[in-house]
Amino acid sequence: MSPRSPGAPSRRRGATPRRRPSGVDWRRFDRWLDRLVTVAVITALLVGGAALIVSLVLRA
């Protein structure tokens, strides 16, 4: 049972409000870092594949 009377309005409603942390938003930074690493890996694979193809064509 609640210690309040049945007609009294509740002071707390819903979840505890979250405060926005001041400073750097690390989730956004992490997302951009993931994209940057993905682009770097794809670029390295393309350059390596092109170098392999060129070396095989020039050797033949």
N, C-alpha and C positions, 0 to 999 in steps of 0.2 A: 504494500500500500504506500501511496505517496504521502508525505507529511503535509502537502498543500491541501487547501480546501478544493472541492471539485470544481468550483466556478472560477478559481483564480487562473489568470493567464500564465502560461509557461514562459520563463525567461530565456531558456535555451531552446532553439529550434534548429534541427538539422545538425550537420557535422560542424566541427570546430573550424572557423574560418582560417585559411592559410594566408600567411603573409608572404609577399613576394620578396625573395632574397635580394638584397642589394649587391651589386657587383656583377661578375661575369656569369652569363647563363651557360653553364658547362654542357648542357644537353645540346644546345645549338652549336657550340664549338665542336663537340664530338661528332655531330652529324656532318659538319663541313670537313672535318678531318677525315672521316670515313670516305667521303666523296673524293677528296684530294688523293688519298691513297689508292682508291679504285682507279682513278684516271691515270695515276703514275704507273700502276701495274699494267694496265692495258697498253699504255704507250710503250713501256719496256718490252712487252710481248710482241707488239707490232714491229718495233725497231729490230728486235732480235730475230724475228721471223724473216723480215726483209733482208737483213744482213746474211742470214743463212742461205736464203734463196740466191742472192747475188753471188755469194762465194761459191755455191754449187754450179751456177751458170757459168761463171768465169773460169772455173776449173775444167769444165767439160770441153 
